[in-house]
Amino acid sequence: MIIRRKIPARSARRRDPARAGGRAGGRGLAVAALLLVAFNLRPAVTSLGPVLAEARSALGMSGAAAGLLTSVPALCFALVGVTAPRLSRRYGPSAVVAAGTAVVAVGLVLRPLSGGTVLFLALSALALAGIAVANVLLPVVVKQRFPDQVGRMTGLYSMALNLGAAVAAAATVPLSGAFGGQWRWGLGAWGVVAALAVPPWIVLARIRTADRAPRSASVPPPGPALGPGPGAGMTRSPTAWALAAYFGLQAGAAYVVIGWLPQMYRDAGLPAGTAGLLFAVTSLLGVPLSFALSALAGRLRRQSGIAVALGVFGLAGYAGLWAAPAAAPWVWAVLLGVANCSFPLALTMIGLRGRNSATVVRLSAFAQSTGYLLSIPVPFLVGALYERTDGWRVPLAFLAVLMLAQLAAGVLAGRDRSVG
């Protein structure tokens, strides 16, 4: 009788609808938090391009310094991102993402108040430091809380990321106009938007049991214990190095597009507002394409073919800008927008290549930190080449060569291999 009484009691506890509702609510909160923070991972960078000329004039910024400014994101992501696993082990991924998002908000609110290039760079770096830890930890959150939907959830938050990038690029100039043509107010508004993403992550960090992934040997629950340091076992893996190279090359290309594409169009004779809208197209395309591509990549054993296709689109976009930037600007923007989907592809491959969430946090930190280190010189070199040659043809030829290298790295990273 005692045994019969205990078995139904356990069964009842397992099927308790209140607990099931808590799990469902926690998962829903995790989705909302992912989308909100992802929306705020790019405005710090994409909002600057459309008003870069005005910012350079007001701050006395040279072309080389502007190129350095476009390299700051990669530098911050490389140097700060590597600390994310250690912080996550101590405080938990959700708490670290909450703190990082708060830092983003503070940096973006204060950045427009600076009166010189050095302070502007420093406050940009502060905001980007917060973004860096979120960049590394979001694939981990997806692996832990949605272990059976890695491709789908990566695609979902990549959609939000691209939407945020596009909205910031398209709306910064109109926002500046609404504030009497003050570019500083147009930039500072994105700090307020970032602050809205903090509360859901604070709540998510407090959830200890209701929103955990199933306990198993391969998928540990969300929490501070996420295994050894970021480089453990990664430097010996050819797949990890291929992912780092692919991530770094696509990041370098992306930050050139973010930082310099509006200027390319303005140099071709297009107005600032149109240049901002053209860049917005490159991000808006990522909204539907990121979800579809990540979902497709998550169902395939090999992603090499997708990496090759995206590289071809990028080469075609560069060729169009090289030959006649003002002849078909919307076509070149579309081609580069498709090529930029290499970012969600890289994130999806990181989630798929890791055997479990403990491996994913190390692989994510290694691939992103190493990749961003590799990408740091790219925007700076493009800016220096632009200033030295007084045109865009030499920089675009340089970018085409890097795209060929990215394509090769994508073939290797996309093979059906596991890390860890």
Sequence and secondary structure as in RCSB ss.txt:
>XXXX:A:sequence
MIIRRKIPARSARRRDPARAGGRAGGRGLAVAALLLVAFNLRPAVTSLGPVLAEARSALGMSGAAAGLLTSVPAL
CFALVGVTAPRLSRRYGPSAVVAAGTAVVAVGLVLRPLSGGTVLFLALSALALAGIAVANVLLPVVVKQRFPDQV
GRMTGLYSMALNLGAAVAAAATVPLSGAFGGQWRWGLGAWGVVAALAVPPWIVLARIRTADRAPRSASVPPPGPA
LGPGPGAGMTRSPTAWALAAYFGLQAGAAYVVIGWLPQMYRDAGLPAGTAGLLFAVTSLLGVPLSFALSALAGRL
RRQSGIAVALGVFGLAGYAGLWAAPAAAPWVWAVLLGVANCSFPLALTMIGLRGRNSATVVRLSAFAQSTGYLLS
IPVPFLVGALYERTDGWRVPLAFLAVLMLAQLAAGVLAGRDRSVG
>XXXX:A:secstr
 HHHHHHHHHHHHHT HHHHHHHHHHHHHHHHHHHHHHHTSSHHHHTTGGGHHHHHHHHT  HHHHHHHHHHHHH
HHHHHHTTHHHHHHHH HHHHHHHHHHHHHHHHHHGGG  SHHHHHHHHHHHHHHHHHHHHHHHHHHHHH TT H
HHHHHHHHHHHHHHHHHHHHHHHHHHHHTTS HHHHHHHHHHHHHTTHHHHHHHHH SSTT     SSS  SSS 
  S TTTTTTT HHHHHHHHHHHHHHHHHHHHHHHHHHHHHHTT  HHHHHHHHHHHHHTHHHHHHHHHHHHHH 
S  HHHHHHHHHHHHHHHHHHHH TTTSHHHHHHHHHHHTTHHHHHHHHHHHHBSSHHHHHHHHHHHHHHHHHHH
THHHHHHHHHHHHHTSSHHHHHHHHHHHHHHHHHHHHHTSS  B 
